[in-house]
Amino acid sequence: NRIAAVVQRIAPKDVETADSRERFLASLPEWLFGTIGGNTSCVEVETSAGECIILDAGSGLRELSLSLRQRPGYSSGGNTFHILFSHFHWDHIQGLPFFSQAFDPRNRIVFYSANPDLERLLTDQMKTPYFPVPMQGPGGFRAKLEFVHLSEEDRRFSIGNVHVRWQDVNHPGGCVAYMLQEGGRKFIYSTDTELTRENFLKTEENAAFFADADVLVMDSQYTMGEALEKTGWGHSAFSMTVDFSLNWGVKRLVLFHHEPTYTDQKIFTLKQSADWYREYAGPGEVAIEIAREGQEICL
């Protein structure tokens, strides 16, 4: 455990003075401070106008729900929440029944998906015997619910002043990535993505979606060896996401959708490897960081 790992590193000289103790603490590896977290995919985007856009409804949505209840302006109700789904694998929807804002009749929730069965898929996961409280009907969600099917003709739409685009990515059963733009800033959410050669091609469509993103949150679940062994599983190697970011001039890459069996130490080791790889991957610069629970990124 972390305490044992710290104790094993302590030498007598490290505790002689206040300065030596500070130097010792500063020398410890980053993985010993805090945790990555184990909740599944859920990312909040707050617009300049204060609108709440939520990307996927994994178990992290419960933590977001608790956080929203502590924020000024949200406890009084009358809020609108926009929830965009990449796909409907369990780790991307399992937090929805615990989104307490959905039980407040003063609120409005707008769901978006490229899957035409959006409403049925969300409703079915809260039916008996899967969950004791239904999504709609007596005892269920009391907020006003709206379901928006994003058809092929609706690959571009707006939420307030934010321009949104979606694009299919390679994942079993289908998945989409979302690009959000506001005030000249570009944010991309591309979870559960197995990168292919086509994603690197300098086509007009790819460039409009991926080029010059300020922040790219991308599936980086595997090492290259694991990615080769698990071809077709729908996830990418961290080195490929670095190559991809350099290819498209991404300024900031956030390694996302971590392998569930990895320890925090392993994930930080992969981040270190990604930094090393970036140095030798070719021209261009991209800052690399690890996605962690509670992390905030300002654009």
Secondary structure, DSSP 4 states (H G I P E B T S, - for coil): -HHHHHHHH--GGGGSSHHHHHHHHHHS-GGGSS------S-EEEE-TT--EEEE--STHHHHHHHHHHTSTTTTT---EEEEE-S---GGGTTTGGG-GGGG-TT-EEEEEESSTTHHHHHHHTTSTTT-SS-SSSTTS--SEEEEEE--GGGSEEEETTEEEEEEEE--TT-EEEEEEEETTEEEEEE-S----HHHHS--HHHHHHHTT-SEEEEE--B-HHHHHHTTTSS--BHHHHHHHHHHHT-SEEEEES--TT--HHHHHHHHHHHHHHHHHS-S---EEEE--TT-----
